[in-house]
Amino acid sequence: MIEKYAYAKINLTLEIGKKRPDGYHDLTSIMARATLADKVTLSRNDIGCIRFSSTDKTIPQEDSLCAKAAKLYFDAKGISGEGVDIHLENNIPTASGMGGGSADAAATIECLELLFGELHADVRQKLAVSLGADVAFCFNKKSRMCRGIGDEITELECASLDGLWLVISKVGEKLSTGKVYSDFDAFGSTLDSHNHEAVINALKAGDIKALAGSVFNDFESVVFASSPEVKEERERLISGGALGVVMSGAGPTLVAFFDDKEKAEQCGKVYKLIT
């Protein structure tokens, strides 16, 4: 039996570029991981098939990125006749902008590589991209600059941020990523300034206040307009002492940055940033 933690993704910055011929948008984003995590457990079975279960009963096997990742892995390795049982302990909210499904898929592949052998790096990259834009990032634990559809990844230098506390808050209904992109194309606009460099410098210096004051997400304009409760939650977190708040991915989850643990705990459960 193999276990791996699948850590939630946070977009510290998210700039939405032009729509590509393949239907994706070009993105520029600084991504990091939080200590909020799912847990993926894999074990061989003797019936030669992939079986998936989850603590979240709303995820059927046919929709599970874990099961899809396992099938693609076996196909890529040319393995037949082997079976695995995959169990997901789900803690990251689904459809929340936190990349839970992508993290679970990456953790599944890592478990399979321990059981059956590693994939060639190029094959692993192609497999990751075929599963979703965030999967390639989720193989990494450190902060990264991601471009393209998330598959062009550059590691960033990060100092200690031990004094930083995160509150992760999901309010309102689940949002369809496709609809958020569609609304953005129709009604949204990019920010006047996309200062990724400010976040890069803050991470390098370990400057919590500079980091919290520099985060941004282009999607906030359309999500706040369609889901006013998300905007209201942002105001609550700021009133509670957050130095800054950013929406992760296509939302609706908000990530609030605190340098005071007591204030953070008064606003919600606290987590750390993995740098």
TIKOL-786931 format. One line per 3 residues: number of its first residue (from 1); for each residue y, z, x of N, C-alpha, C. Coordinates in nm, 3 decimals. Example, Ala and Ser with C-alpha at 12.3 -4.5 7.8 and 13.67 -1.06 7.14 Angstrom:
# residues 2
1> -0.569:0.780:1.319:-0.450:0.780:1.230:-0.330:0.780:1.320 ~ -0.225:0.708:1.285:-0.106:0.714:1.367:0.003:0.787:1.290
//
This chain:
# residues 275
1> -0.120:0.000:0.084:0.000:0.000:0.000:0.125:0.000:0.088 ~ 0.221:-0.083:0.052:0.345:-0.095:0.127:0.462:-0.067:0.032 ~ 0.559:0.012:0.079:0.678:0.043:0.001:0.803:0.000:0.076
4> 0.900:-0.054:0.003:1.030:-0.089:0.060:1.139:-0.054:-0.041 ~ 1.250:-0.003:0.013:1.367:0.019:-0.072:1.449:-0.109:-0.077 ~ 1.500:-0.138:-0.196:1.582:-0.257:-0.220:1.723:-0.208:-0.255
7> 1.813:-0.218:-0.159:1.946:-0.157:-0.173:2.043:-0.247:-0.249 ~ 2.126:-0.184:-0.331:2.225:-0.256:-0.410:2.327:-0.324:-0.321 ~ 2.374:-0.439:-0.366:2.476:-0.516:-0.296:2.613:-0.487:-0.355
10> 2.713:-0.480:-0.266:2.851:-0.467:-0.309:2.932:-0.581:-0.248 ~ 3.009:-0.649:-0.331:3.104:-0.748:-0.280:3.235:-0.677:-0.249 ~ 3.263:-0.656:-0.122:3.391:-0.597:-0.083:3.504:-0.697:-0.103
13> 3.474:-0.824:-0.083:3.565:-0.933:-0.119:3.482:-1.042:-0.186 ~ 3.545:-1.116:-0.275:3.476:-1.229:-0.338:3.579:-1.336:-0.375 ~ 3.576:-1.445:-0.302:3.664:-1.559:-0.325:3.581:-1.674:-0.381
16> 3.621:-1.725:-0.496:3.548:-1.832:-0.563:3.610:-1.966:-0.525 ~ 3.529:-2.053:-0.465:3.575:-2.185:-0.426:3.539:-2.291:-0.528 ~ 3.539:-2.413:-0.483:3.514:-2.526:-0.572:3.367:-2.533:-0.614
19> 3.346:-2.594:-0.731:3.210:-2.616:-0.778:3.148:-2.731:-0.700 ~ 3.024:-2.711:-0.660:2.953:-2.809:-0.578:2.873:-2.905:-0.666 ~ 2.830:-3.018:-0.608:2.747:-3.113:-0.684:2.617:-3.051:-0.735
22> 2.565:-2.948:-0.664:2.440:-2.886:-0.708:2.460:-2.783:-0.819 ~ 2.585:-2.766:-0.862:2.613:-2.672:-0.972:2.659:-2.536:-0.927 ~ 2.632:-2.500:-0.801:2.681:-2.374:-0.746:2.829:-2.387:-0.711
25> 2.892:-2.272:-0.687:3.028:-2.269:-0.634:3.023:-2.227:-0.488 ~ 3.114:-2.282:-0.408:3.131:-2.231:-0.273:3.198:-2.094:-0.281 ~ 3.144:-1.999:-0.208:3.195:-1.863:-0.209:3.229:-1.819:-0.068
28> 3.323:-1.728:-0.059:3.345:-1.652:0.064:3.346:-1.506:0.024 ~ 3.259:-1.428:0.083:3.246:-1.288:0.040:3.201:-1.201:0.156 ~ 3.263:-1.084:0.165:3.212:-0.981:0.255:3.124:-0.889:0.172
31> 2.998:-0.880:0.210:2.901:-0.803:0.134:2.852:-0.684:0.216 ~ 2.827:-0.576:0.147:2.771:-0.456:0.209:2.663:-0.401:0.117 ~ 2.593:-0.300:0.165:2.487:-0.236:0.087:2.527:-0.093:0.054
34> 2.482:-0.046:-0.061:2.502:0.092:-0.101:2.368:0.164:-0.103 ~ 2.373:0.298:-0.102:2.249:0.375:-0.099:2.180:0.380:-0.236 ~ 2.242:0.328:-0.339:2.173:0.306:-0.466:2.064:0.202:-0.443
37> 1.941:0.232:-0.483:1.830:0.142:-0.447:1.717:0.145:-0.548 ~ 1.655:0.029:-0.565:1.525:0.020:-0.630:1.417:0.046:-0.525 ~ 1.294:0.068:-0.568:1.182:0.079:-0.475:1.072:-0.016:-0.519
40> 1.028:-0.099:-0.424:0.921:-0.196:-0.450:0.794:-0.149:-0.380 ~ 0.684:-0.144:-0.453:0.555:-0.104:-0.398:0.455:-0.217:-0.418 ~ 0.388:-0.258:-0.310:0.289:-0.365:-0.315:0.155:-0.316:-0.265
43> 0.051:-0.361:-0.330:-0.085:-0.334:-0.281:-0.173:-0.452:-0.317 ~ -0.272:-0.478:-0.235:-0.367:-0.586:-0.263:-0.450:-0.551:-0.386 ~ -0.487:-0.654:-0.461:-0.587:-0.634:-0.565:-0.704:-0.729:-0.542
46> -0.814:-0.706:-0.608:-0.935:-0.785:-0.584:-0.959:-0.888:-0.694 ~ -0.855:-0.919:-0.774:-0.873:-1.015:-0.882:-0.801:-1.147:-0.854 ~ -0.736:-1.155:-0.737:-0.680:-1.281:-0.693:-0.560:-1.332:-0.770
49> -0.480:-1.241:-0.827:-0.360:-1.286:-0.897:-0.246:-1.188:-0.873 ~ -0.128:-1.231:-0.914:-0.008:-1.148:-0.899:0.013:-1.072:-1.029 ~ 0.021:-0.939:-1.018:0.049:-0.856:-1.136:0.175:-0.777:-1.110
52> 0.266:-0.775:-1.208:0.395:-0.708:-1.193:0.412:-0.601:-1.300 ~ 0.465:-0.487:-1.259:0.502:-0.381:-1.353:0.633:-0.320:-1.309 ~ 0.702:-0.257:-1.402:0.833:-0.199:-1.370:0.860:-0.079:-1.458
55> 0.940:0.013:-1.406:0.986:0.125:-1.489:1.083:0.076:-1.596 ~ 1.142:-0.042:-1.576:1.226:-0.105:-1.677:1.138:-0.200:-1.759 ~ 1.103:-0.158:-1.878:1.007:-0.234:-1.961:1.068:-0.361:-2.018
58> 1.199:-0.382:-1.996:1.263:-0.503:-2.047:1.245:-0.622:-1.953 ~ 1.183:-0.601:-1.837:1.165:-0.710:-1.740:1.021:-0.761:-1.749 ~ 0.998:-0.872:-1.816:0.862:-0.928:-1.822:0.827:-0.997:-1.690
61> 0.698:-1.011:-1.664:0.656:-1.072:-1.538:0.714:-1.211:-1.519 ~ 0.723:-1.289:-1.627:0.772:-1.427:-1.612:0.919:-1.434:-1.571 ~ 0.994:-1.324:-1.591:1.134:-1.322:-1.551:1.157:-1.245:-1.421
64> 1.052:-1.191:-1.365:1.066:-1.106:-1.247:1.082:-1.188:-1.119 ~ 1.191:-1.163:-1.046:1.209:-1.229:-0.917:1.106:-1.180:-0.816 ~ 1.054:-1.059:-0.835:0.949:-1.010:-0.747:0.825:-1.099:-0.758
67> 0.782:-1.126:-0.881:0.664:-1.210:-0.902:0.689:-1.352:-0.854 ~ 0.809:-1.405:-0.879:0.842:-1.540:-0.833:0.841:-1.546:-0.680 ~ 0.895:-1.442:-0.617:0.897:-1.437:-0.471:0.756:-1.435:-0.414
70> 0.666:-1.359:-0.479:0.527:-1.351:-0.432:0.459:-1.487:-0.441 ~ 0.480:-1.557:-0.553:0.418:-1.688:-0.568:0.469:-1.786:-0.463 ~ 0.600:-1.786:-0.440:0.658:-1.876:-0.340:0.608:-1.840:-0.200
73> 0.593:-1.711:-0.174:0.542:-1.668:-0.043:0.400:-1.720:-0.021 ~ 0.312:-1.699:-0.119:0.174:-1.745:-0.105:0.168:-1.897:-0.088 ~ 0.252:-1.969:-0.163:0.256:-2.115:-0.150:0.301:-2.155:-0.010
76> 0.406:-2.087:0.040:0.459:-2.121:0.172:0.359:-2.092:0.284 ~ 0.280:-1.988:0.267:0.179:-1.951:0.369:0.048:-2.025:0.349 ~ 0.036:-2.097:0.238:-0.091:-2.164:0.211:-0.203:-2.068:0.181
79> -0.170:-1.956:0.121:-0.270:-1.853:0.091:-0.319:-1.870:-0.052 ~ -0.449:-1.873:-0.070:-0.508:-1.878:-0.204:-0.619:-1.774:-0.213 ~ -0.644:-1.731:-0.333:-0.751:-1.634:-0.355:-0.713:-1.490:-0.331
82> -0.590:-1.466:-0.286:-0.543:-1.329:-0.265:-0.461:-1.284:-0.387 ~ -0.459:-1.154:-0.412:-0.383:-1.100:-0.522:-0.307:-0.976:-0.481 ~ -0.195:-0.951:-0.547:-0.117:-0.831:-0.520:-0.070:-0.770:-0.651
85> -0.062:-0.639:-0.651:0.004:-0.565:-0.758:0.142:-0.525:-0.708 ~ 0.244:-0.558:-0.786:0.383:-0.527:-0.751:0.437:-0.429:-0.854 ~ 0.485:-0.315:-0.807:0.548:-0.220:-0.899:0.692:-0.197:-0.856
88> 0.782:-0.208:-0.953:0.925:-0.191:-0.928:0.974:-0.063:-0.994 ~ 1.027:0.028:-0.912:1.098:0.144:-0.964:1.245:0.104:-0.973 ~ 1.293:0.084:-1.094:1.423:0.022:-1.115:1.532:0.128:-1.131
91> 1.628:0.128:-1.037:1.742:0.219:-1.041:1.875:0.144:-1.046 ~ 1.877:0.022:-0.992:1.998:-0.059:-0.994:2.011:-0.121:-1.133 ~ 2.125:-0.104:-1.201:2.138:-0.163:-1.335:2.117:-0.314:-1.331
94> 2.047:-0.366:-1.430:2.023:-0.511:-1.437:2.149:-0.581:-1.488 ~ 2.165:-0.707:-1.447:2.280:-0.788:-1.489:2.410:-0.713:-1.469 ~ 2.426:-0.657:-1.349:2.541:-0.569:-1.323:2.631:-0.617:-1.211
97> 2.595:-0.726:-1.142:2.672:-0.770:-1.027:2.636:-0.699:-0.898 ~ 2.526:-0.621:-0.902:2.485:-0.544:-0.784:2.370:-0.609:-0.708 ~ 2.325:-0.726:-0.752:2.221:-0.798:-0.680:2.086:-0.730:-0.681
100> 2.055:-0.655:-0.788:1.928:-0.583:-0.792:1.807:-0.675:-0.784 ~ 1.808:-0.781:-0.863:1.695:-0.874:-0.861:1.678:-0.941:-0.727 ~ 1.790:-0.976:-0.664:1.784:-1.038:-0.531:1.730:-0.941:-0.427
103> 1.776:-0.817:-0.433:1.727:-0.715:-0.340:1.578:-0.690:-0.359 ~ 1.534:-0.689:-0.486:1.392:-0.668:-0.515:1.308:-0.784:-0.459 ~ 1.358:-0.907:-0.474:1.286:-1.023:-0.423:1.273:-1.017:-0.271
106> 1.383:-0.981:-0.204:1.380:-0.971:-0.058:1.283:-0.862:-0.013 ~ 1.285:-0.748:-0.081:1.193:-0.639:-0.045:1.048:-0.681:-0.068 ~ 1.024:-0.758:-0.174:0.888:-0.807:-0.202:0.838:-0.895:-0.087
109> 0.923:-0.986:-0.042:0.884:-1.075:0.068:0.858:-0.994:0.195 ~ 0.942:-0.894:0.222:0.920:-0.810:0.340:0.786:-0.737:0.332 ~ 0.751:-0.689:0.214:0.621:-0.623:0.196:0.505:-0.721:0.217
112> 0.520:-0.840:0.162:0.415:-0.942:0.178:0.397:-0.981:0.324 ~ 0.507:-0.989:0.398:0.496:-1.023:0.540:0.420:-0.915:0.617 ~ 0.434:-0.791:0.575:0.358:-0.683:0.640:0.210:-0.690:0.604
115> 0.181:-0.736:0.483:0.042:-0.744:0.439:-0.030:-0.870:0.488 ~ 0.042:-0.983:0.489:-0.025:-1.112:0.513:0.033:-1.193:0.629 ~ 0.141:-1.148:0.689:0.197:-1.221:0.802:0.338:-1.273:0.775
118> 0.415:-1.284:0.882:0.556:-1.324:0.870:0.569:-1.473:0.843 ~ 0.676:-1.506:0.772:0.714:-1.645:0.752:0.798:-1.691:0.871 ~ 0.795:-1.819:0.901:0.889:-1.875:0.998:1.030:-1.855:0.943
121> 1.125:-1.829:1.032:1.262:-1.796:0.989:1.322:-1.904:0.898 ~ 1.300:-2.031:0.931:1.355:-2.140:0.849:1.290:-2.143:0.710 ~ 1.160:-2.118:0.707:1.088:-2.117:0.579:1.135:-2.000:0.493
124> 1.154:-1.886:0.558:1.201:-1.767:0.486:1.339:-1.791:0.426 ~ 1.427:-1.857:0.504:1.562:-1.887:0.457:1.558:-1.980:0.335 ~ 1.477:-2.085:0.342:1.468:-2.179:0.229:1.409:-2.111:0.106
127> 1.310:-2.028:0.129:1.251:-1.954:0.018:1.355:-1.863:-0.048 ~ 1.434:-1.794:0.035:1.537:-1.704:-0.016:1.639:-1.779:-0.101 ~ 1.688:-1.891:-0.050:1.788:-1.969:-0.122:1.734:-2.021:-0.255
130> 1.605:-2.057:-0.257:1.547:-2.108:-0.381:1.535:-1.999:-0.487 ~ 1.531:-1.872:-0.444:1.521:-1.761:-0.538:1.656:-1.720:-0.593 ~ 1.763:-1.734:-0.513:1.896:-1.694:-0.559:1.992:-1.682:-0.444
133> 2.121:-1.691:-0.477:2.224:-1.698:-0.373:2.233:-1.572:-0.289 ~ 2.198:-1.454:-0.345:2.215:-1.329:-0.271:2.091:-1.286:-0.193 ~ 1.979:-1.356:-0.212:1.854:-1.308:-0.154:1.858:-1.309:-0.001
136> 1.916:-1.413:0.058:1.922:-1.421:0.204:1.998:-1.302:0.262 ~ 2.110:-1.265:0.198:2.185:-1.148:0.244:2.102:-1.021:0.236 ~ 2.021:-1.010:0.131:1.948:-0.885:0.106:1.839:-0.856:0.209
139> 1.807:-0.951:0.296:1.717:-0.921:0.407:1.787:-0.836:0.513 ~ 1.918:-0.830:0.508:1.996:-0.758:0.608:2.039:-0.623:0.554 ~ 2.059:-0.529:0.642:2.104:-0.396:0.601:2.252:-0.376:0.629
142> 2.309:-0.455:0.719:2.447:-0.434:0.760:2.542:-0.524:0.684 ~ 2.673:-0.494:0.697:2.775:-0.574:0.631:2.778:-0.714:0.690 ~ 2.801:-0.812:0.604:2.800:-0.951:0.645:2.912:-1.028:0.577
145> 2.962:-1.131:0.645:3.045:-1.232:0.582:2.953:-1.343:0.536 ~ 2.957:-1.375:0.408:2.870:-1.478:0.353:2.955:-1.592:0.298 ~ 2.914:-1.713:0.331:2.986:-1.832:0.284:2.887:-1.929:0.220
148> 2.942:-2.042:0.171:2.857:-2.140:0.104:2.813:-2.084:-0.029 ~ 2.682:-2.080:-0.055:2.628:-2.015:-0.175:2.568:-1.880:-0.139 ~ 2.612:-1.826:-0.025:2.561:-1.698:0.021:2.460:-1.711:0.133
151> 2.433:-1.837:0.174:2.328:-1.860:0.273:2.383:-1.875:0.415 ~ 2.515:-1.883:0.431:2.576:-1.890:0.564:2.627:-1.751:0.597 ~ 2.555:-1.680:0.682:2.575:-1.536:0.699:2.617:-1.503:0.843
154> 2.722:-1.423:0.855:2.770:-1.377:0.985:2.776:-1.225:0.984 ~ 2.712:-1.160:1.083:2.715:-1.015:1.091:2.853:-0.967:1.133 ~ 2.897:-0.855:1.076:3.027:-0.797:1.106:3.009:-0.668:1.184
157> 3.106:-0.640:1.269:3.106:-0.515:1.346:3.162:-0.405:1.257 ~ 3.090:-0.294:1.245:3.131:-0.186:1.156:3.125:-0.052:1.229 ~ 3.232:0.025:1.215:3.234:0.161:1.268:3.182:0.256:1.161
160> 3.169:0.383:1.196:3.120:0.482:1.101:3.219:0.501:0.986 ~ 3.165:0.512:0.866:3.245:0.542:0.748:3.187:0.665:0.678 ~ 3.154:0.767:0.758:3.088:0.887:0.705:3.173:0.958:0.600
163> 3.304:0.944:0.609:3.391:1.013:0.513:3.416:0.936:0.386 ~ 3.349:0.823:0.369:3.366:0.740:0.250:3.259:0.773:0.147 ~ 3.303:0.791:0.023:3.212:0.819:-0.089:3.235:0.713:-0.196
166> 3.126:0.664:-0.253:3.134:0.561:-0.355:3.091:0.617:-0.490 ~ 3.161:0.576:-0.594:3.116:0.599:-0.731:3.092:0.461:-0.792 ~ 2.972:0.439:-0.840:2.932:0.310:-0.897:2.923:0.327:-1.048
169> 3.006:0.253:-1.120:3.018:0.273:-1.265:2.998:0.142:-1.339 ~ 2.900:0.138:-1.426:2.874:0.021:-1.510:2.908:0.056:-1.654 ~ 3.002:-0.017:-1.711:3.042:0.006:-1.849:3.032:-0.125:-1.926
172> 3.026:-0.115:-2.057:3.024:-0.234:-2.139:2.889:-0.303:-2.140 ~ 2.887:-0.422:-2.199:2.765:-0.498:-2.215:2.728:-0.573:-2.085 ~ 2.600:-0.607:-2.073:2.557:-0.693:-1.964:2.631:-0.826:-1.972
175> 2.666:-0.879:-1.857:2.739:-1.005:-1.853:2.650:-1.115:-1.797 ~ 2.657:-1.232:-1.857:2.587:-1.349:-1.804:2.666:-1.406:-1.687 ~ 2.601:-1.412:-1.570:2.670:-1.466:-1.453:2.717:-1.609:-1.480
178> 2.632:-1.688:-1.546:2.669:-1.825:-1.577:2.792:-1.833:-1.664 ~ 2.802:-1.744:-1.763:2.919:-1.745:-1.852:3.044:-1.701:-1.777 ~ 3.032:-1.602:-1.688:3.148:-1.558:-1.611:3.200:-1.673:-1.524
181> 3.109:-1.745:-1.461:3.150:-1.863:-1.383:3.217:-1.967:-1.472 ~ 3.159:-1.991:-1.590:3.215:-2.089:-1.682:3.354:-2.048:-1.728 ~ 3.371:-1.919:-1.761:3.503:-1.869:-1.802:3.603:-1.880:-1.689
184> 3.556:-1.852:-1.568:3.646:-1.861:-1.454:3.693:-2.005:-1.433 ~ 3.600:-2.100:-1.444:3.636:-2.241:-1.430:3.737:-2.283:-1.537 ~ 3.722:-2.227:-1.658:3.808:-2.267:-1.769:3.941:-2.193:-1.772
187> 3.938:-2.063:-1.741:4.057:-1.981:-1.764:4.105:-1.903:-1.641 ~ 4.019:-1.887:-1.542:4.053:-1.799:-1.431:4.139:-1.867:-1.326 ~ 4.180:-1.787:-1.231:4.255:-1.841:-1.118:4.225:-1.757:-0.996
190> 4.226:-1.821:-0.880:4.203:-1.746:-0.757:4.326:-1.664:-0.724 ~ 4.307:-1.560:-0.647:4.418:-1.475:-0.608:4.513:-1.551:-0.515 ~ 4.638:-1.506:-0.514:4.737:-1.572:-0.428:4.700:-1.556:-0.281
193> 4.641:-1.442:-0.247:4.605:-1.415:-0.108:4.462:-1.363:-0.101 ~ 4.382:-1.427:-0.018:4.245:-1.381:0.006:4.238:-1.327:0.149 ~ 4.267:-1.201:0.164:4.278:-1.145:0.299:4.146:-1.080:0.340
196> 4.047:-1.163:0.367:3.918:-1.111:0.415:3.935:-1.038:0.548 ~ 4.028:-1.085:0.629:4.048:-1.027:0.763:4.085:-0.880:0.756 ~ 4.160:-0.841:0.652:4.198:-0.700:0.639:4.076:-0.612:0.620
199> 3.977:-0.660:0.543:3.853:-0.584:0.523:3.770:-0.583:0.651 ~ 3.763:-0.697:0.718:3.690:-0.704:0.845:3.746:-0.604:0.945 ~ 3.879:-0.598:0.957:3.944:-0.506:1.051:3.922:-0.361:1.011
202> 3.926:-0.334:0.880:3.905:-0.197:0.833:3.763:-0.150:0.862 ~ 3.664:-0.239:0.842:3.526:-0.204:0.874:3.510:-0.178:1.023 ~ 3.571:-0.262:1.103:3.560:-0.248:1.249:3.621:-0.118:1.297
205> 3.732:-0.078:1.233:3.803:0.043:1.274:3.751:0.169:1.205 ~ 3.668:0.153:1.102:3.624:0.268:1.025:3.736:0.330:0.945 ~ 3.831:0.247:0.901:3.951:0.294:0.831:3.926:0.289:0.680
208> 3.898:0.405:0.622:3.860:0.412:0.481:3.974:0.370:0.390 ~ 4.094:0.419:0.417:4.207:0.387:0.329:4.241:0.238:0.335 ~ 4.236:0.181:0.456:4.264:0.038:0.469:4.158:-0.045:0.398
211> 4.033:-0.002:0.409:3.924:-0.073:0.341:3.944:-0.068:0.189 ~ 3.967:0.051:0.136:3.982:0.068:-0.008:4.101:-0.009:-0.063 ~ 4.204:-0.024:0.019:4.323:-0.095:-0.025:4.317:-0.245:-0.009
214> 4.209:-0.297:0.048:4.200:-0.440:0.079:4.093:-0.515:0.001 ~ 4.008:-0.442:-0.072:3.898:-0.507:-0.144:3.952:-0.591:-0.260 ~ 3.881:-0.699:-0.294:3.925:-0.784:-0.406:3.809:-0.868:-0.458
217> 3.828:-0.919:-0.580:3.726:-1.001:-0.647:3.796:-1.096:-0.744 ~ 3.782:-1.225:-0.721:3.846:-1.325:-0.807:3.802:-1.316:-0.953 ~ 3.680:-1.270:-0.977:3.627:-1.266:-1.113:3.694:-1.160:-1.202
220> 3.762:-1.066:-1.141:3.818:-0.956:-1.221:3.910:-1.006:-1.331 ~ 3.985:-1.113:-1.306:4.081:-1.160:-1.405:4.013:-1.198:-1.536 ~ 3.901:-1.269:-1.529:3.835:-1.313:-1.652:3.753:-1.200:-1.714
223> 3.691:-1.114:-1.632:3.611:-1.005:-1.687:3.700:-0.901:-1.753 ~ 3.812:-0.866:-1.690:3.903:-0.769:-1.751:3.958:-0.821:-1.884 ~ 3.979:-0.954:-1.893:4.032:-1.013:-2.017:3.929:-1.010:-2.129
226> 3.802:-1.037:-2.095:3.698:-1.043:-2.199:3.633:-0.908:-2.226 ~ 3.642:-0.816:-2.129:3.581:-0.683:-2.143:3.683:-0.576:-2.106 ~ 3.776:-0.545:-2.197:3.883:-0.450:-2.165:3.832:-0.312:-2.125
229> 3.709:-0.278:-2.169:3.655:-0.147:-2.131:3.632:-0.137:-1.981 ~ 3.607:-0.250:-1.915:3.590:-0.249:-1.769:3.724:-0.218:-1.702 ~ 3.829:-0.281:-1.750:3.963:-0.253:-1.696:4.002:-0.108:-1.721
232> 3.970:-0.055:-1.838:3.999:0.085:-1.869:3.923:0.180:-1.776 ~ 3.799:0.144:-1.745:3.721:0.227:-1.653:3.782:0.225:-1.513 ~ 3.832:0.109:-1.472:3.900:0.102:-1.343:4.019:0.199:-1.339
235> 4.095:0.202:-1.446:4.212:0.291:-1.452:4.169:0.437:-1.449 ~ 4.056:0.468:-1.513:4.004:0.606:-1.510:3.968:0.648:-1.369 ~ 3.903:0.559:-1.296:3.862:0.591:-1.159:3.982:0.608:-1.067
238> 4.082:0.524:-1.084:4.205:0.538:-1.004:4.274:0.670:-1.037 ~ 4.281:0.704:-1.165:4.342:0.830:-1.207:4.264:0.950:-1.153 ~ 4.133:0.929:-1.131:4.050:1.037:-1.080:4.057:1.054:-0.930
241> 4.138:0.973:-0.863:4.157:0.990:-0.720:4.099:0.882:-0.631 ~ 4.046:0.776:-0.692:3.992:0.667:-0.610:4.103:0.600:-0.530 ~ 4.074:0.570:-0.404:4.171:0.502:-0.319:4.177:0.353:-0.353
244> 4.072:0.301:-0.411:4.065:0.162:-0.450:3.940:0.141:-0.532 ~ 3.941:0.035:-0.613:3.827:0.001:-0.699:3.810:-0.150:-0.696 ~ 3.686:-0.194:-0.685:3.658:-0.338:-0.690:3.537:-0.363:-0.778
247> 3.539:-0.472:-0.851:3.423:-0.513:-0.927:3.326:-0.585:-0.833 ~ 3.197:-0.560:-0.851:3.098:-0.624:-0.766:3.041:-0.747:-0.835 ~ 3.034:-0.858:-0.763:2.978:-0.981:-0.816:3.050:-1.026:-0.941
250> 2.973:-1.072:-1.040:3.030:-1.116:-1.166:3.042:-1.002:-1.266 ~ 3.026:-0.878:-1.218:3.046:-0.762:-1.302:2.928:-0.734:-1.393 ~ 2.947:-0.630:-1.478:3.070:-0.554:-1.499:3.082:-0.427:-1.416
253> 2.994:-0.408:-1.316:2.994:-0.284:-1.240:3.116:-0.273:-1.150 ~ 3.176:-0.155:-1.149:3.289:-0.124:-1.062:3.243:-0.030:-0.952 ~ 3.299:-0.048:-0.833:3.272:0.040:-0.720:3.404:0.104:-0.679
256> 3.410:0.237:-0.684:3.531:0.311:-0.650:3.513:0.378:-0.514 ~ 3.619:0.379:-0.435:3.617:0.429:-0.298:3.697:0.559:-0.290 ~ 3.633:0.664:-0.239:3.696:0.795:-0.229:3.683:0.847:-0.086
259> 3.783:0.922:-0.042:3.768:0.996:0.084:3.756:1.146:0.058 ~ 3.743:1.184:-0.068:3.727:1.322:-0.110:3.602:1.331:-0.197 ~ 3.497:1.394:-0.144:3.370:1.400:-0.215:3.381:1.472:-0.348
262> 3.459:1.580:-0.351:3.472:1.658:-0.475:3.536:1.574:-0.586 ~ 3.639:1.499:-0.552:3.701:1.411:-0.652:3.604:1.303:-0.697 ~ 3.527:1.250:-0.603:3.430:1.148:-0.637:3.326:1.203:-0.735
265> 3.276:1.322:-0.707:3.172:1.381:-0.792:3.224:1.411:-0.933 ~ 3.353:1.434:-0.946:3.412:1.457:-1.078:3.416:1.327:-1.160 ~ 3.411:1.212:-1.090:3.416:1.082:-1.159:3.278:1.022:-1.186
268> 3.176:1.069:-1.114:3.042:1.015:-1.135:2.950:1.048:-1.019 ~ 2.830:0.993:-1.023:2.733:1.013:-0.915:2.783:0.943:-0.790 ~ 2.765:1.007:-0.674:2.820:0.951:-0.551:2.711:0.886:-0.466
271> 2.752:0.781:-0.393:2.666:0.708:-0.303:2.742:0.685:-0.173 ~ 2.669:0.631:-0.075:2.730:0.598:0.054:2.723:0.448:0.075 ~ 2.810:0.400:0.162:2.807:0.260:0.205:2.718:0.250:0.328
274> 2.629:0.151:0.330:2.543:0.129:0.446:2.613:0.026:0.535 ~ 2.654:0.069:0.654:2.727:-0.022:0.743:2.643:-0.056:0.865
//
